[in-house]
């Protein structure tokens, strides 16, 4: 069936958005007869459990390539009519089919993100479409080909971008397949002979670097036909099949025979997760459709945070360590209410980071509002009634991750040193903290014990042991350094105080007064600043009470 000028209404927006000449060319497809597809596939390894067609149309090419070893046929196409092949055309050993309704140029970036790989590609891409090579904003298209692990693909794409903003659909499909092949993968591509000559095989052609990965060129007009009653359709007589592999790098063989050392897919080396990755891509493609309802990684239900990672997210975190760490923290938020989260500094900063524009993970607006409201309540509750002096503001340093030194703080003769520093024989004149530098800060509640002599009920002196906890402020001279210096109340340096098993004087390097004298202690907004309307309302009520009591 020739679909040269036919564009299905459901595919119209995607089609017109994929290529600059889509309105003139239509879908530019010609379905491959199943018998012909089966004949072409004879050059492929007989073991092919999963076959992928990136522009599958009605799926006849996939159906023809399938054999008794094939379990899954994976397709992608702009046209939602590509969901099924008529049952009368499907061989008796048909495999499970899964077709993604998507623009391949937009689906490539998600493929790259989850490192999608396939062992076998069967391709008959639309001809002469000028696909967009570059995306816009947060919708990248084929830019990732510039970083392909196949050098010929990366160099060819860079040459394409230098020539303009579009790429021929036949050339692009071949490059995507080469880029996404597994280590033992291979495939074939059907294209107009004249197009392939112009784009790939002609001297100086823009795709000439791809030739080494092509091991055979088979004109379809010369392909033996098993049934003379079913000749090759006329348009396909003008076409050529290219057999390719990223693992092959010496070009077409002299006699058209399969290269001797070309890897073959077998039951021991095939890619096991291709189908699972394709399901993840299907989910992602659905979310990318213009009319798709929004889906959020974090939402709010009954005042509890709901963390939901889909198939694509799960596939993504498997290949991205940083995202895997973030995903683990997302799951830790599940089932907690916003106030529980914002009360802890690290978790509050984490979830506020997720609210920033352009964040990798999406947040339901209802949860966004709830988090911001919880932060406002938290700040209002912890706000002091009046502005605080420096020494009292130390209790709020647990909200800071670093601190600015205002004047040099050197080691002193009686300053205890961490064991590593002591072994290096540090000079007591060394400046540990320099003015104008911000240093990593942490706070911790540390348990201490104090012995005290008091008379008992009989008037006899008795030694008592009192215990408690005090805030310790720990500052590192350098980010990532193991040693940290402890600032605590100077009274805990007394001879009768122990911190852990050590004397307090051996644990406390500097006093809180040292901290106040040498570092910038951030201002703490009081209630008049954090909630001025409420503050002014209470002040007005106090004035009314004063007026009432003055009359009594």
C-alpha positions, 0 to 999 in steps of 0.5 A: 500500500502506497501511503505517499500522500496519506496522513492519518488525522491522529498522526497529523500533528506528529507527522507535520512536526517531524519533517519540514517537507511532511506536508508535501511528501505525506508519510512516504511509505511503501509497505513491504510484502511479507513474502519479500520481507522473509526472503530479505531476512534470510541473510540474518542469523536464524536466531532472532528472538526480538526484532525491531522496526523503527518505522513499522507502518502496518507491520508487514516487514516485522511479520515477514522477518519473524521466524520460529525463534521470534518471540517479540516484534517491536515497532514504532510509527507515527500512525496509530493504524500501525497497531496490528497486521491483518490476521490473514497475513500473519505467519502461524509462528507469529510473535507478540507485537508491541507498537509505539505511537511516536515520532522516532526523532523524539523517541531517540533521546529517551532511547539514549537516556535508558541505553536501549539496545537491540540485537536485530533491526528490520527497517524500511524507513520513509523516503526523502523526508527532511527530519528535524535534526535538532529539537527545541527547548526541553524536547531534544530530537537527534542531537544525541547522535553527536555523542554516539559510541560508534565514531562513524555515526557521531562524525556523520551527524556532526557533518549533517548539522554543519550542512543544515538543520535537517537530516534525510529520513533514510540516513537518520534511521540507519544512524539510529540503528547503528547507534542502538545495536547491541554488541552482537546486533545487526540488521537490514535497511531498505532504501531507494537505490538512488537515495543510498548512492547519493547519501552514502556511497557516492564519493564525498557523500555526507554518509560515506563514513557509514560504509565500513559498517555495511557488509552487503548491498543487495538490489531488490530487482536482483533478489531471487523470487521464489513465487513468480506469481508474486513478483517484487512490486515496482517501487521496490524494484528501484530499492536496495537492501543494506545489511549492516552491523556496528561490529563490522568495519571493513565495508561490503564483502567482495562476494556478498557473503556474510563476513567470516568473523561477524558475531551472530546472535545466539541463545547465550549472548542475546540482549535480555532486556530489550522488551522491558526497555521497549515497554518503558519507551512506550510509557514515555512516548505516551506521556510525550503526546500533546494531549497526554494527561500530566503524570507526576512523580510526587503527588499528594493524597490525604495529606500524604506524599505519594512517590510513583516511578514509572517503567521509564523512570525505573529503566532510567535510574538503572543506567544513571547513578545520580538519578538512582540516588535521587530516586531512592530519596524520592521513595523515602518521601512516600507516605510522609506528610509535608510537615514531617519532611520540611522539619529536617533541613536536608529533606526540606532542601531536597524537596524544595529543589524538586520544585524548581523549574526544569527539575528532572522529577515532576511534582503535583501542583497540590503537593507544591502548594502544601510544601510551600505552606508547610515551609511557611508554617515551620518558619513561623513557628521557629521564628523568635519573638524578638531579634536575637543577639549572636550568641542566641542565634547559634541555636539556629545554625542547624539550618546552615550547611556552611559558614563564613569566616569574618576574621582569621582563626589560628591554632592556639597553644592549648588547642587540642588537635584531631589525631591526624593533625597532631601526628603531622606536627601542626604549628600553633601559628597556623591559620585554620580558618581564613577571613572571607572563606566559607567552610562546611558546617554540621551540627550535632547533639553530643552527650556529656557527663559531669561529676559533682560533689554534694552532701547527701542527707547524712551530711556526707560528701557524695560524688554525683554524675549528671548527664545531658546533651549539648549542641556541638558545631563542627566545622571542616577546614576544607570540603571533603576533609575527614577532620573537623573542629568542634565548637562548644560551650567553654564550661564543658572544658572543665576537669569534671566533664567528660564527652564520651570517654575523653575529657571535655578539654580534649574534645572541644577545640574552640568555644562558642565565643570563638565562633561568635568572634570569628564567624558570621552568625546569620540573622534569624528573622523574627516573627515580625518579619516572617508573619507581619500581618499576624504580628501586627494583628497581635500588637493591635490586640495588645494595644486594645487590652492596654486601653481597656486595663487603663480604664479600670 
